[in-house]
């Protein structure tokens, strides 16, 4: 029995598995990332190569989590629980190879001020010039990524760093087959940032930056 079929039947025991299915392991993904492409009669799971060394039981949980998304179900299984535990703990095994002087300084400030220096330093890097995705924390690679638009604005970097380190500390909780990251506890802790006006300042900064980028003249080479 294929891993996909076993995962499907474990999640939907009363349904017939009638899909062409396959798993592709790719080096293009960040560590432990994955997605699924679904059509009416096919399921293609694309997994980071890191998943090759992970036990079948945990991989089944990953696939079941993706199936919950595809079919908009909220089913919890033992395998999904194992998968969630794995994702929450995998950062302990991740090698830290990504760093940036600006982000390193921000991490040290935020970690000392809000976490008593108790957060283990993750990988740190700037991402693209994004106005929609200001920051993210990747559990699988233990990486904080911050939009490049903030490279010259340390006051906003610290706030986004704080937000992402809260994700690292508090992880997520699962209910009915879904994962929830911005819990009431998370939101309460987020409000403890030293500047209560930071969200308004951030909105103003982004609006100004967008306007500036619209009227930026092309360079003459």
Protein Blocks (a to p, Z undefined) as FASTA:
>chain_A
ZZklmmmmmmmmmbccdbdcdddddfkbcehiacddddfkbccddddfklmmpcfklmmm
mmmmmmmmmnopabdcfklmmmmmmmmmmmmmpccfbdcfklmmmmmmmmmmmnnopacc
dddddddddfklmbccdfklopacddfklmmmmklmmmmmmmmmmmmmnopadeehiacf
bdfklmmmmmmpfblklmmmmmmmmmmmmmmmmmpccddZZ
